[in-house]
Amino acid sequence: MKKKMNSKKRTITILAVCFFTAVLLLTFFSNTIMNASLPEITAQYVKSGRIYDRISGTGIASADDVINIYPECTGTIADLAVSTGDRVEQGELLCTIQPETDGTEDTSGGDKRKAYYAAIQLYLRKGLTYEESEIALEQDKSILMEEICTAYQLTSSSDTVYLSAAVQAEYTFLQNDLSYVNTDDFEKLPSKYQPEIQMALSSYESAQDAEEQARKNYSKAQSSLIGDSDTLQELADEAYRTRESAYEDYLTAHNAWQSAVNSGNENAAPMESAAESAWSYYESTADAYDKAVSQVNKAVQAENDASYAEQAYETAQESTEYASENLSTTLDEAASDIKRDISLLEILLLETSASDETLLLNEDGTVSLYAETSGIVTGLSAAAGDMVLTSAPVLQLIKSDSTYTVRFNTSAEKAQSLRPGIEASVINADAEAILKGVYNATSSSSGSADEKTLLFTVSGDVTAGQSLALKMSENNQSFDFTVPSRAISEDSTGTFILVLETKSTPLGNRYYAKKINVTVLADDGSNAAIDGEITRDTYVIVLCTEAIQDGDMVRMKESAE
């Protein structure tokens, strides 16, 4: 019986040992087992850094110097010597045309085309496309003709002799007016060019007056300086030490006299006199210290006043410089407007006084059309055998030295600090780009009040119609808290980041994702500046092997830092 009970106890003991061994194994390996099934994350600490506000966009390259090549007569193309994309030299044959006439035809169209092209260039320089330039030219030409008719009491149906004379007179006047621009005589310009000039001039004169007053204030503040405040402070410190030393000497003398009085010492009277002298000396040192402190305060105030006056003077100088540049720009724009109107008048002159000339025919009766300049053939609109008219170009030539224009829209906020002359990188071509101007986005470019159109001049290995990707960096700022842009997410509650939260347990650390709402201050596509309930010790989750949410348990990977 006893042997049987011992065997039973041994069996129970073995089972208990196995059970507790299993429990211990599960306990020790629970982290490993559990971690294998958890999402793996990469995290890094929030850090300070700079954010570069990168502006990028894509636009189509359009040539700036494009010449429309018109036929000198109506007829049929007998032979076409070029194809689209060909490079031609000035004077090179483009095509021959079989005229429909006997060789007598109105050829004033050649001069008209030159005047038309000259006017188009002025519109292109203002940032318009070729199509927009053509529309604007026709509108402005119509308005100008109406103004001339009103001024000379004519109508559009009046005799062409009178219309031509009126246009010629206005043309002569404007040629003279052009000489007044950028001189002290610009007030002699016609009234239509005056409002913007007068406004810019008034701003410039006001800025000059403000600068002169600021200069006087600065000069006065400089003359009011009474010395270097640091040096005076050193003297005041010395006066303070002298005063404190004098007061200690007085206390010593006073205590000695008081002790002599109390002990009935016969030398008490001289000691009293010595104490009084020590007090008088202390008062003089205290007065000297007060005066020194007063001098320091006056010097500091004078230096502050001078510094403020200097800043005001520098600001006034900058305002004057800006107003001067604005006046110069306004005068340049007035000159450009006058040149535009002169070109329009040249067109009107040719339209109101057409002349007959004889075409220069080849031996076979055809008329040759040559390249007016060296360039690249584009916009070829006809083939051999096609009918051509003097009013429609056969092709276009992009001048060999032509630059190209690229435009794209960006937010008004980003464009606010941009100035012409800033360089941009051309990502997909061997070319250089420079910002030419910032303009209000037009309806034709699908713009809005919150957008601006950036216009770039591009030079290099570029062709018309090529899509170019541009980027530039502006407004780099330093921020206290930055994280990788990919760490930022959004949901219905707003923008947030997930941070790593650690909880200690008897079995080791457990890691959880915690959601923190943040405000994005700036983002350059790689890093973002944020603000919220964060510190330098905030450990931000940057990557995760699967989607996680607030409160999810995760497992750690080595820090990305």
C-alpha positions in Angstrom: 0.0 0.0 0.0 2.8 2.4 0.9 4.6 1.6 -2.3 1.5 2.5 -4.3 1.1 5.9 -2.6 4.7 6.8 -3.3 4.2 6.1 -6.9 1.1 8.3 -7.1 2.9 11.2 -5.4 5.8 10.8 -7.9 3.3 11.0 -10.8 1.6 14.1 -9.4 5.0 15.8 -8.8 6.1 15.0 -12.4 2.8 16.5 -13.8 3.2 19.6 -11.6 6.7 20.2 -12.8 5.7 19.8 -16.5 2.8 22.2 -16.0 4.9 24.9 -14.4 7.6 24.4 -16.9 5.1 25.0 -19.7 3.8 28.1 -18.0 7.3 29.5 -17.6 8.2 28.8 -21.2 5.0 30.5 -22.4 5.7 33.4 -20.1 9.2 33.9 -21.3 8.5 33.5 -25.0 5.2 35.3 -25.0 6.8 38.6 -26.2 8.5 36.8 -29.1 5.3 35.0 -30.1 3.2 38.1 -29.8 5.7 40.4 -31.5 5.9 38.2 -34.6 2.2 39.0 -35.3 2.4 42.8 -34.6 2.9 45.5 -37.2 6.6 46.6 -37.4 7.2 50.3 -37.2 10.1 52.7 -37.8 10.2 55.9 -35.6 12.4 58.9 -35.0 12.5 61.9 -32.7 11.0 65.2 -33.6 13.8 67.6 -34.5 14.4 71.2 -35.5 15.3 72.0 -39.1 14.7 74.1 -42.2 11.9 73.8 -44.6 12.4 74.9 -48.2 9.2 76.0 -49.8 9.7 74.4 -53.2 7.6 75.7 -56.1 7.3 73.5 -59.2 5.1 73.2 -62.2 5.0 72.1 -65.8 4.3 74.2 -68.9 4.6 74.2 -72.6 7.5 76.0 -74.2 6.5 78.7 -76.7 9.0 80.6 -78.7 9.3 84.3 -78.0 10.6 85.4 -81.4 8.3 83.9 -84.0 7.8 85.4 -87.5 4.8 84.8 -89.6 5.8 84.3 -93.2 3.0 85.6 -95.5 2.9 85.1 -99.3 3.3 88.2 -101.4 0.4 87.2 -103.7 -2.6 85.0 -103.8 -1.9 81.8 -105.7 -1.0 78.1 -105.6 2.2 76.7 -104.1 4.2 75.4 -107.0 7.1 74.0 -104.9 7.6 73.7 -101.1 11.3 73.6 -100.3 11.1 73.1 -96.5 9.4 70.9 -93.8 8.4 71.5 -90.2 11.5 71.4 -88.0 14.0 72.4 -90.8 16.6 74.9 -89.9 16.9 77.6 -92.6 19.3 80.6 -93.1 18.2 84.1 -93.9 17.5 84.5 -97.6 17.0 80.7 -98.1 14.1 79.7 -100.4 11.0 78.5 -98.6 8.6 78.0 -101.5 7.5 79.2 -104.9 4.0 80.4 -105.6 2.1 80.5 -108.9 0.1 83.8 -108.7 -3.4 84.0 -109.9 -2.8 87.5 -111.3 -0.8 89.0 -114.2 1.8 90.2 -111.8 0.1 93.4 -110.7 -1.1 93.2 -107.1 -1.3 95.2 -103.9 1.9 94.3 -102.1 1.6 96.7 -99.2 0.9 93.5 -97.2 4.6 92.9 -96.8 5.1 96.2 -94.9 1.9 95.6 -93.0 3.1 92.2 -91.9 6.3 93.7 -90.6 4.4 96.3 -88.6 2.0 93.6 -87.4 4.9 91.4 -86.2 6.6 94.4 -84.5 3.4 95.1 -82.6 2.9 91.4 -81.7 6.3 91.3 -80.1 5.3 94.1 -77.7 2.3 92.1 -76.5 4.4 88.9 -76.2 6.8 90.8 -73.9 3.9 91.5 -71.5 3.5 87.8 -71.0 0.6 87.1 -73.4 0.5 84.1 -75.7 0.6 84.6 -79.4 -3.1 84.0 -79.7 -3.8 86.4 -76.8 -1.5 88.9 -78.4 -3.4 88.8 -81.7 -6.8 89.3 -80.0 -5.4 92.2 -77.9 -3.8 93.8 -81.0 -7.1 93.9 -82.9 -9.0 95.3 -79.9 -6.4 98.0 -79.2 -6.2 98.9 -82.9 -10.0 99.3 -83.0 -9.9 101.5 -79.8 -7.1 103.6 -81.2 -8.9 104.2 -84.5 -12.0 105.3 -82.6 -9.9 107.7 -80.5 -8.5 109.2 -83.7 -11.9 109.5 -85.4 -13.2 111.2 -82.2 -10.3 113.6 -82.0 -10.4 114.6 -85.7 -14.3 114.5 -86.0 -14.2 111.6 -88.5 -15.9 108.2 -88.7 -14.7 104.8 -89.8 -16.6 105.3 -93.1 -14.9 108.7 -93.8 -12.8 109.2 -97.0 -9.6 107.2 -96.7 -7.7 110.4 -97.6 -8.9 112.1 -94.4 -8.5 108.9 -92.3 -4.9 108.4 -93.6 -4.1 112.1 -92.9 -5.4 111.8 -89.3 -3.5 108.6 -88.7 -0.3 110.1 -90.1 -0.7 113.2 -87.8 -1.2 111.0 -84.8 1.7 108.9 -85.8 4.0 112.0 -86.0 2.7 113.2 -82.6 3.5 109.9 -80.9 6.9 109.7 -82.4 7.7 113.0 -80.7 6.0 111.9 -77.5 8.3 108.9 -77.2 11.2 111.3 -76.7 9.6 112.6 -73.5 9.6 109.3 -71.7 12.4 108.9 -69.0 13.0 112.6 -69.1 11.8 115.5 -67.0 9.4 116.3 -69.9 7.2 113.2 -69.4 4.5 115.5 -68.2 4.1 116.5 -71.9 2.9 113.0 -72.7 -0.8 112.7 -73.8 -3.3 112.5 -70.9 -4.0 108.8 -71.6 -0.5 107.8 -70.4 -0.5 110.2 -67.4 -2.5 108.7 -64.5 -0.2 105.8 -63.7 2.9 108.1 -64.2 1.5 110.8 -61.9 0.6 108.2 -59.2 4.1 106.7 -59.4 5.7 110.2 -59.4 3.6 111.2 -56.3 4.7 108.1 -54.5 8.3 108.7 -55.3 8.2 112.3 -54.2 6.5 111.4 -50.9 9.1 108.7 -50.4 11.9 111.2 -50.9 10.3 113.6 -48.4 9.9 110.8 -45.9 13.6 109.8 -46.4 14.8 113.3 -45.9 12.8 113.6 -42.7 14.1 110.3 -41.5 17.7 111.4 -42.3 17.2 114.5 -40.2 15.8 112.5 -37.3 18.8 110.1 -37.5 21.3 113.0 -37.6 19.6 114.6 -34.6 19.7 111.2 -32.7 23.3 110.8 -33.5 24.2 114.2 -32.2 22.3 113.4 -29.0 24.6 110.5 -28.1 26.4 111.3 -24.8 28.8 108.4 -24.8 29.1 104.6 -24.9 26.7 103.1 -22.5 29.0 100.1 -21.8 31.8 102.5 -20.8 29.5 104.6 -18.7 28.1 101.4 -17.0 31.7 100.5 -16.0 32.1 103.9 -14.4 28.7 103.5 -12.7 29.8 100.1 -11.4 33.0 101.7 -10.0 31.0 104.4 -8.4 28.8 101.8 -6.8 31.8 100.0 -5.3 33.2 103.3 -4.1 29.8 104.1 -2.4 29.6 100.7 -0.8 33.2 101.0 0.5 32.5 104.5 1.9 29.4 103.2 3.6 31.4 100.4 5.3 34.0 103.0 6.4 31.2 105.1 7.8 29.8 102.1 9.7 33.2 101.3 11.1 33.7 104.9 12.3 30.2 105.2 13.7 30.5 101.9 15.6 33.9 103.0 17.0 32.4 106.3 18.2 29.3 104.6 19.7 31.6 102.2 21.5 33.7 105.1 22.9 30.6 106.9 24.1 29.3 103.8 25.8 32.6 103.2 27.5 33.2 106.8 28.5 36.3 107.1 26.4 37.7 110.6 26.4 38.4 110.3 22.6 34.7 110.0 21.8 34.5 113.6 20.4 37.2 113.1 17.7 35.7 109.8 16.8 32.3 111.5 16.4 33.9 114.0 14.0 35.5 111.2 12.1 32.2 109.4 11.8 30.5 112.6 10.5 33.3 113.1 7.9 32.8 109.4 6.8 29.1 110.1 6.4 29.7 113.2 4.4 32.0 111.3 2.1 29.5 108.5 1.8 26.8 111.0 0.7 29.1 112.4 -1.9 29.8 108.9 -3.3 26.1 108.1 -3.3 25.4 111.3 -5.2 28.2 110.5 -7.7 26.7 107.0 -8.2 23.2 108.4 -8.8 24.6 110.7 -11.4 26.5 107.9 -13.0 23.4 105.7 -13.2 21.5 108.7 -14.7 24.1 109.1 -17.3 23.9 105.4 -18.2 20.2 105.6 -18.5 20.4 108.6 -20.7 23.1 107.0 -22.9 21.1 103.8 -23.3 18.0 105.8 -24.2 20.0 107.9 -26.7 21.5 104.8 -28.2 18.0 103.2 -28.5 16.7 106.4 -30.1 19.6 106.5 -32.5 19.1 102.8 -33.4 15.4 103.3 -34.0 16.1 106.4 -36.1 18.7 104.5 -38.1 16.3 101.7 -38.8 13.6 104.2 -39.8 16.1 105.9 -42.1 17.1 102.6 -43.7 13.5 101.7 -44.2 12.8 105.1 -45.8 15.8 104.6 -48.1 14.4 101.3 -49.2 11.0 102.8 -49.8 12.5 105.5 -51.9 14.5 103.0 -53.9 11.3 100.9 -54.4 9.4 104.0 -55.4 12.1 105.0 -57.8 12.1 101.6 -59.4 8.3 101.7 -59.6 8.5 105.1 -61.3 11.1 103.8 -63.8 9.0 100.7 -64.5 5.9 102.9 -65.0 7.8 105.1 -67.4 9.1 102.0 -69.3 5.5 100.7 -69.5 4.4 104.0 -70.8 7.1 103.9 -73.4 6.1 100.3 -74.3 2.4 101.5 -74.6 3.5 104.3 -76.9 5.6 102.0 -79.0 2.7 99.6 -79.2 0.4 102.5 -80.4 3.0 103.6 -82.9 3.1 100.0 -84.3 -0.7 100.0 -84.4 -0.6 103.4 -86.3 1.8 102.0 -88.8 -0.7 99.2 -89.5 -3.5 101.7 -89.7 -1.4 103.8 -92.1 -0.9 100.9 -94.4 -4.6 99.9 -94.2 -5.8 103.4 -95.0 -3.3 104.0 -97.9 -2.7 100.8 -99.9 -0.5 101.0 -102.9 0.0 99.0 -106.1 3.4 97.5 -106.9 4.5 94.9 -109.4 5.5 91.4 -108.2 9.0 90.2 -109.0 8.3 87.0 -111.1 10.7 84.2 -111.9 11.2 83.0 -115.5 8.6 80.4 -115.0 6.1 83.0 -113.8 6.3 82.0 -110.1 7.0 84.2 -107.1 9.7 83.1 -104.7 9.2 83.3 -101.0 12.4 83.6 -98.9 13.3 83.4 -95.2 13.3 86.8 -93.6 15.7 85.6 -90.9 17.5 82.4 -89.9 15.4 80.1 -87.8 13.4 76.9 -87.5 10.4 76.1 -89.6 7.2 75.7 -87.7 3.5 76.1 -88.2 3.6 74.9 -91.8 0.0 75.3 -93.0 0.2 74.4 -96.7 1.6 71.8 -99.1 2.5 71.9 -102.8 -0.7 72.5 -104.8 -2.5 74.2 -102.0 -4.1 77.7 -102.4 -2.6 80.4 -100.3 -3.8 84.0 -99.5 -1.9 87.1 -98.6 -3.9 87.4 -95.4 -2.8 84.0 -94.0 0.8 82.9 -93.2 2.2 79.9 -95.1 4.5 79.1 -92.1 6.2 80.5 -89.1 9.9 80.9 -88.4 11.3 80.6 -84.8 14.4 82.9 -84.9 17.7 81.1 -84.2 18.4 83.2 -81.2 14.9 83.0 -79.8 14.3 82.3 -76.2 11.3 80.4 -75.0 8.5 81.2 -72.6 7.1 78.7 -70.1 4.2 79.4 -67.7 2.4 77.6 -64.9 0.2 78.6 -62.0 0.9 78.5 -58.3 -0.8 79.7 -55.2 -0.8 83.5 -54.5 0.7 82.8 -51.1 3.8 81.0 -52.6 4.2 83.6 -55.3 4.1 86.5 -52.8 7.8 86.8 -52.2 9.0 85.9 -55.8 10.8 88.5 -57.8 11.9 88.6 -61.4 15.4 87.3 -62.0 15.1 84.2 -59.7 16.6 81.1 -61.4 14.6 77.9 -61.8 15.9 74.4 -62.5 14.6 72.7 -65.7 14.3 69.1 -64.7 13.7 67.4 -68.1 15.9 69.4 -70.4 19.4 70.8 -70.8 18.2 74.4 -70.4 18.2 77.4 -68.0 15.1 79.2 -66.8 14.7 82.6 -65.2 11.5 84.0 -63.7 10.4 86.9 -65.9 7.4 88.0 -64.0 4.4 87.1 -61.7 1.0 87.9 -63.1 -2.6 87.5 -62.0 -3.9 84.2 -63.3 -6.3 84.7 -66.1 -9.5 82.9 -66.9 -7.9 81.5 -70.0 -5.4 79.7 -67.9 -8.0 78.3 -65.5 -6.8 80.7 -62.8 -8.5 82.0 -59.7 -8.1 84.9 -57.3 -5.9 82.7 -55.2 -3.5 81.9 -58.0 -0.7 83.6 -59.8 0.8 82.8 -63.2 4.6 82.5 -63.2 6.3 83.4 -66.5 9.8 82.0 -67.2 12.3 82.8 -69.9 14.0 79.6 -71.0 17.1 79.2 -73.0 19.0 76.1 -74.1 18.2 72.9 -75.9 14.5 73.5 -76.1 11.9 73.2 -78.9 8.5 74.9 -79.3 5.7 72.8 -77.9 8.0 70.8 -75.5 6.6 70.2 -72.1 9.1 71.4 -69.5 9.1 70.7 -65.7 10.5 73.5 -63.6 11.2 73.9 -59.9 12.8 76.4 -57.6 13.3 76.8 -53.9 12.3 79.9 -52.0 11.6 81.1 -48.4 13.6 78.6 -46.4 12.7 79.0 -42.7 13.9 77.4 -39.5 11.3 75.6 -37.3 11.5 74.0 -33.9 9.7 70.8 -34.8 10.0 69.0 -38.1 9.1 65.4 -39.2 9.2 63.5 -42.5 6.2 64.5 -44.6 5.2 60.8 -44.8 4.6 60.7 -41.1 1.6 63.1 -41.4 -1.9 61.8 -42.0 -5.4 63.2 -42.3 -8.8 62.1 -41.3 -12.2 63.7 -40.6 -10.8 65.3 -37.4 -7.9 67.0 -39.2 -4.2 66.5 -39.6 -2.4 64.2 -37.1 0.7 62.1 -36.5 1.1 58.8 -34.7 3.7 58.7 -31.9 5.2 55.8 -30.0 4.0 55.3 -26.4 5.7 52.8 -24.1 4.0 51.0 -21.3 6.0 48.8 -18.8 4.6 45.4 -17.8 5.9 42.6 -15.7 6.7 40.8 -18.9 8.6 43.7 -20.5 7.8 46.9 -22.5 4.7 47.2 -24.7 4.6 49.7 -27.5 1.4 51.5 -28.6 0.5 54.0 -31.4 -0.9 57.2 -30.0 -2.6 59.8 -32.2 -1.7 63.5 -31.7 -3.4 66.3 -33.7 -1.0 68.8 -35.3 -1.0 71.8 -37.5 1.3 71.8 -40.5 3.2 75.1 -40.7 5.2 74.3 -43.9 5.9 71.3 -46.1 8.5 71.0 -48.9 7.5 67.5 -49.9 10.3 65.8 -47.9 9.9 67.3 -44.4 7.2 69.2 -42.7 7.2 71.7 -39.9 4.4 71.0 -37.4 2.9 72.4 -34.2 0.9 70.7 -31.5 1.2 68.9 -28.2 4.8 67.7 -29.0 8.2 68.1 -27.5 11.8 67.2 -28.6 11.2 63.8 -26.9 8.2 63.0 -29.1 9.0 59.7 -30.9 7.1 59.9 -34.2 6.1 56.8 -36.2 7.4 57.3 -39.7 6.8 53.9 -41.4 4.7 50.8 -40.7 4.4 47.5 -42.3 0.6 47.8 -42.3 -2.1 50.3 -41.5 -2.4 51.2 -37.8 -4.7 53.3 -35.7 -4.7 55.1 -32.4 -4.2 52.6 -29.6 -2.9 49.7 -31.7 0.0 47.7 -30.3 3.1 47.6 -32.5 6.6 46.2 -32.4 9.8 48.3 -32.7 12.4 48.4 -35.4 15.7 50.1 -35.1 15.3 53.9 -35.1 15.5 55.7 -38.5 17.9 58.2 -36.9 
